[in-house]
Amino acid sequence: MAKTGEIAAFALGEKKTAMVNLPAQFVTSSTADMKGQKYSDLVDYANNSEKTNDLNNESMNDLIDLKEQFSKPGYANRNSAVTETHPIFGSNKLNYDNHDISVLRKNLDEAQKNGNNIHELAFSIRGDWLVKNDLYDPETRMIDQNKLKHAEQEVAKTLINKGFNLPLGENENDVVWFGVIHQDTDHLNMHLWFAKKSRETRPEMLKQEGKYKGQPIGVIPLEVIEQAKRQFRKQLMSSQELRRHQEILKGVGGFKKGIVETAPDNLFNDRHAKAIKQIYDALPQDMKGRWQVGNAHLTAGKGKVAKANQLTNQLLDDLFDKELKPEYEGFKSLAQEYDAINIEDQGVMHKEQRKWSENKEDELRKRLANQLYKHLAQIEDTSINDIDQQISELLSYVKKPDKGVNVDKTKILTSPQENKLASKSLLNNLNQNTTKQIGDQMPVRGGSFTKISRLWRQDIRAETNAERQFLRNQKKVEQEKAQEEYESEISRGI
């Protein structure tokens, strides 16, 4: 980032960088004391009118090291970065007045006196992302600052309550925090500072060994910071962007559900009998009943189940290339579309990072493999010839015309538009047909091997019912939370 010399003149058209960054740092009270610095000086830094402005509120300069911020009087409130008369905000107000600032200073000095760390996190937000989510108009340079502040208020709760071994505060009044929006760089920067007020005595929150033994823990785990970034992005997304994300995720889930539900009907036929027999032979009989892919990929080539995993992966390749080709291509197409969204939001991935679509495909393949192994374990411990006979008997019942989804499986999708249209059509067909297929395709048969398809369907029905109940519960929780937030805002007069 670089200073622009102007307010809200954010760069546009940037590529390969994350839409929202969240670097974190902290300073110990002993370091600040040694240098003659006061936590309350950060209020002046935040309140610098060169960086803030409230006149462009409508609905970050290079991230200076926290230690250096102490040496810059009025950094947070400097005039070149803010546009608000009272730009500093906290947990219960979007604009602090002089009395609030006075109380804030007192609380910060108390935190420092009691030997606690001061933590800072800074959301650096690209102009493109602000525009896409209706948070910034580059022509008028208006910013929806209130929406940004509300989002940071929620994220602050996550960082303070989940960023350490225990919630940072021992009660709701034991943490002091404040934030500010700075606009004088090519990215919008939202700073957040927080500290525990009372002296920390809880063993879980103190370093237990080494050079800093007895001092408060300062590092916030990376996974908590990533969670905060996701929460922040989700809260600020426009309704259009949220719908776009949700439609893709719903589509991926729909294809996955369709593949899992129709897999048994497409696996247990004479074309795959030999492959299934080879998989059964490759599974270690001394582990029967405990056959699982585990944490490894199907192609990992390690462990007792490695050979069976590789054969199963080949079977799934064949299945996805023939019987379930349209469904699989729809699944991959939408998952890769979500990869593109992740790159927009998070920047270009590192070499060692796996794409979202790759993880989703691994999950699908593992689920199908584990389901197959679970039901292959139902085969009775008989001779190989008996097993061959059981497979033969099973196939005699399923040599019927396919009752799969009624789609043109020979069509090759070549353009994004065709992929999207086909994806929508396939999902509609899946929703209409898969429920009917589950109950009427295979008659009840004797022999333990012939139970596989029936048991598979029972598992699917149980999982579907559990998923529906979970979604109903989630919806109820979200409704209750929304009502609580609304009542809280009304009571605060926001």
TORKOL-27139 format. One line per 2 residues: number of its first residue (from 1); for each residue z, x, y of C-alpha. Coordinates in steps of 0.02 Angstrom, whole numbers. Each point is the difference from the previous one (the first is absolute). Layout:
# TORKOL-27139
NUM> Z:X:Y; ...
END
This chain:
# TORKOL-27139
1> 0:0:0; -27:50:179
3> 56:-59:170; -129:-108:89
5> 75:2:175; -18:-189:-1
7> 94:-150:-67; -68:-88:-157
9> -160:102:-7; 2:15:-189
11> -138:87:-97; -121:-110:-98
13> -125:35:-139; 110:127:-90
15> -29:32:-185; 95:78:-145
17> 171:-17:80; 135:-125:-45
19> 13:-157:104; 190:15:7
21> 98:162:-19; 189:12:-9
23> 70:176:16; 189:15:-11
25> 125:129:61; 185:17:37
27> 120:111:97; 181:33:-49
29> 140:-23:125; 52:181:-22
31> -174:61:50; -3:-112:152
33> 177:52:49; -43:184:-17
35> -146:-22:121; 97:-108:122
37> -109:-151:-36; 55:-181:-1
39> -69:-141:-107; 9:-113:153
41> -129:112:86; -130:-76:-118
43> 16:-162:96; -74:86:152
45> -138:72:-108; -39:-173:-68
47> 10:-83:171; -124:113:90
49> -112:-115:102; -147:121:-12
51> -16:-54:-181; 45:-184:2
53> -61:-159:84; 42:-185:-15
55> -142:-61:110; -124:17:-143
57> 110:-94:-125; -98:-146:-69
59> 8:-160:-146; 88:1081:-94
61> -25:163:82; 13:144:-121
63> 155:-38:-100; 120:116:88
65> 130:74:-115; 163:-97:13
67> 93:157:52; -122:25:146
69> 20:-181:57; 179:38:52
71> -64:129:124; -118:-125:84
73> 104:-113:115; -48:-182:-16
75> -122:30:-143; 7:-172:-84
77> -14:-93:166; -116:118:92
79> -114:-87:124; -162:71:-69
81> 23:-83:-171; 75:-173:23
83> -54:-155:95; 159:-105:-9
85> 133:-13:134; 127:11:-141
87> -103:67:-147; 142:42:-118
89> 40:-129:-134; 122:-18:-144
91> 54:-114:-142; 28:-156:104
93> -100:21:161; -179:47:40
95> 42:67:173; 165:85:41
97> 79:-23:172; 112:124:89
99> 157:-61:-88; -85:17:-170
101> -51:178:44; 179:42:49
103> 68:-66:-166; -138:92:-95
105> 46:166:80; 184:-26:-42
107> -40:-39:-182; -113:152:-17
109> 133:115:70; 125:-76:-123
111> -117:35:-145; -20:181:54
113> 187:23:26; 32:-62:-178
115> -117:131:-74; -145:-112:-50
117> -185:42:-3; -125:-77:120
119> -159:-56:-91; -170:-28:77
121> -156:-79:-73; -160:-25:98
123> -137:-122:-47; -165:74:57
125> -129:-140:0; -189:21:17
127> -91:-98:131; -127:-67:-127
129> 139:-78:-104; 80:-78:154
131> -167:-78:49; -37:-63:-176
133> 168:-87:-8; -8:-79:174
135> 136:112:71; -103:92:132
137> -147:-41:114; -87:163:49
139> -88:-83:148; 155:-71:84
141> 120:124:-83; 118:-143:-39
143> 119:26:-148; 101:-127:-98
145> 158:100:25; 118:-139:-53
147> -82:-14:-171; 11:188:-21
149> 184:-2:46; 40:-143:-119
151> -81:99:-141; 103:154:40
153> 159:-103:4; -33:-51:-180
155> -49:175:-56; 158:71:79
157> 103:-108:-119; -93:74:-150
159> 23:180:56; 183:-21:47
161> 49:-99:-155; -110:82:-132
163> -35:175:66; 158:77:-74
165> 111:-11:-154; 95:-141:86
167> -37:-103:156; 23:116:148
169> 125:-114:87; 163:-54:-80
171> -19:-166:92; -131:-83:110
173> 71:79:158; 13:177:-68
175> -179:55:39; -77:28:170
177> -189:-5:13; -133:-21:134
179> -188:12:17; -138:14:128
181> -191:-12:9; -90:149:77
183> -180:-19:57; -51:165:80
185> -92:78:-149; -157:-39:-99
187> 108:-94:-128; 134:-128:38
189> 170:70:-47; 155:-102:-41
191> 159:104:-6; 156:-53:-94
193> 167:90:10; 158:-44:-96
195> 172:71:-44; 161:-53:-85
197> 140:-27:126; 161:27:-98
199> 39:163:-90; -82:13:-172
201> 127:21:-141; -90:-79:-149
203> -37:133:-133; -168:-81:-41
205> -56:30:180; 58:181:15
207> -77:161:-63; 103:56:-150
209> -53:181:-13; -92:142:86
211> -4:57:179; 19:-175:72
213> 139:-61:-117; 101:-138:81
215> -133:-45:128; -90:-169:1
217> -161:-11:-100; -149:7:117
219> -160:-14:-102; -74:-173:-30
221> -94:-7:-166; -189:-5:13
223> -12:-160:-102; 109:-91:128
225> -110:63:143; -155:-60:-94
227> 83:-168:-28; 37:-12:186
229> -181:40:43; -63:-136:-118
231> 123:-125:72; -49:45:178
233> -187:-17:-35; 21:-165:-90
235> 103:-76:140; -127:49:131
237> -160:-49:-90; -99:-140:76
239> -14:-160:-102; -184:42:-31
241> 42:173:-69; 141:-70:-106
243> -118:-130:-74; -127:136:-36
245> 129:102:-94; 69:-151:-91
247> -171:-63:-55; -45:168:-75
249> 167:16:-88; -14:-179:-64
251> -175:37:-62; 53:157:-91
253> 144:-95:-79; -116:-142:-50
255> -121:116:-88; 142:91:-86
257> 74:-165:-61; -170:-57:-63
259> -30:163:-93; 171:-5:-84
261> -19:-182:-50; -176:15:-72
263> 26:171:-81; 60:-64:-170
265> -149:-117:-18; -118:143:38
267> 89:136:-99; 23:-85:-167
269> -178:-14:-59; -105:93:-128
271> -71:117:133; 171:77:33
273> 74:-13:-176; -34:181:-44
275> 72:65:163; 159:-105:-20
277> 20:64:-178; -16:181:63
279> 132:-32:133; 119:-73:-129
281> -26:150:-114; 33:120:145
283> 166:-79:48; 150:94:-73
285> 73:-113:-134; 173:78:18
287> 4:-71:178; -59:-174:-47
289> 76:-130:115; 19:132:137
291> -183:33:37; -21:22:188
293> -118:92:115; 150:62:99
295> -14:88:167; -155:99:-48
297> -178:-56:33; -101:-62:-148
299> -105:158:9; 147:122:16
301> -20:69:-177; 185:33:-27
303> 132:-79:-111; 1:-87:-167
305> -100:-148:66; -131:108:87
307> -139:-26:-126; 27:-189:-4
309> 4:-1:191; -167:89:11
311> -79:-117:-128; 70:-150:93
313> -70:66:163; -172:15:-82
315> 17:-179:-65; 41:-61:175
317> -148:96:72; -111:-92:-123
319> 82:-167:38; -20:24:188
321> -181:54:-22; -49:-151:-105
323> 104:-159:-19; 105:17:159
325> -123:96:108; -12:-126:146
327> 189:-22:7; 33:186:-9
329> -130:40:134; 77:-134:113
331> 172:75:-29; -59:176:43
333> -102:-55:150; 145:-89:84
335> 125:138:-44; -115:130:79
337> -14:-111:154; 189:12:14
339> -15:191:-15; -104:-4:159
341> 136:-100:89; 132:126:-55
343> -104:143:70; -16:-94:165
345> 188:-24:6; 63:164:-74
347> -139:126:30; -102:101:-124
349> 94:31:-161; 53:170:-64
351> -84:67:-156; 153:-29:-110
353> 20:-181:59; -66:-139:-110
355> -94:-146:74; 75:-175:-6
357> -148:-57:-106; 30:138:-126
359> 182:-48:-19; -46:-183:-21
361> -128:41:-134; 128:107:-92
363> 122:-146:5; -132:-118:-70
365> -49:117:-141; 181:37:-45
367> 43:-183:-3; -145:-41:-117
369> 40:150:-111; 186:-41:-12
371> -41:-181:-36; -117:53:-141
373> 127:122:-73; 138:-130:7
375> -99:-124:-102; -76:127:-118
377> 180:35:-50; 1:-178:-73
379> -112:59:-142; 100:6:-159
381> 31:167:-84; -132:-16:-136
383> -137:111:-66; -148:50:105
385> -111:-113:-104; 114:-148:36
387> -11:36:185; -189:8:-10
389> 3:-169:-88; 112:-73:135
391> -121:60:134; -145:-73:-97
393> 88:-167:-16; 37:-1:186
395> -181:33:45; -62:-140:-111
397> 85:-122:119; -63:74:162
399> -185:21:-41; -44:-138:123
401> -99:-5:162; 97:79:144
403> 102:-119:106; 24:124:140
405> -19:-29:185; -167:-80:40
407> -80:138:104; -159:101:-7
409> 65:159:-82; -167:89:17
411> -1:-5:189; 37:168:82
413> 91:-14:165; -79:120:123
415> 62:-43:174; 170:-36:75
417> -60:-175:45; -53:-34:-180
419> 164:70:-64; 101:-114:114
421> -102:-155:-44; 7:38:-185
423> 186:38:11; 34:-170:77
425> -109:-89:-128; 81:91:-145
427> 175:-39:61; -43:-185:13
429> -71:1:-176; 150:94:-67
431> 121:-123:76; -96:-147:-74
433> -31:69:-173; 134:122:-57
435> 136:-131:-24; -115:-102:-111
437> -49:153:-104; 179:49:-38
439> 40:-150:-107; -159:-48:-91
441> -98:152:-58; 94:65:-153
443> 70:-111:-138; 164:43:-85
445> -28:122:-143; 103:79:-136
447> 43:186:-6; 100:97:126
449> -151:85:80; -73:-169:45
451> 153:-37:108; -53:129:130
453> -107:-113:108; 126:-144:-5
455> 146:114:45; -100:80:139
457> -30:-171:77; 183:-45:-15
459> 47:157:96; -128:-42:135
461> 69:-176:21; 179:67:12
463> -51:130:130; -97:-129:101
465> 149:-118:4; 116:141:51
467> -120:53:137; -13:-177:68
469> 190:-17:5; 14:168:89
471> -127:-54:132; 91:-165:27
473> 163:95:25; -83:124:119
475> -74:-140:104; 171:-82:14
477> 82:165:53; -135:32:131
479> 19:-175:71; 189:20:13
481> -19:171:82; -125:-68:127
483> 120:-141:45; 144:124:21
485> -105:112:112; -55:-148:105
487> 179:-60:23; 56:177:41
489> -133:18:134; 47:-167:76
491> 184:50:5; -44:165:86
493> -115:-87:123; -150:109:-49
END
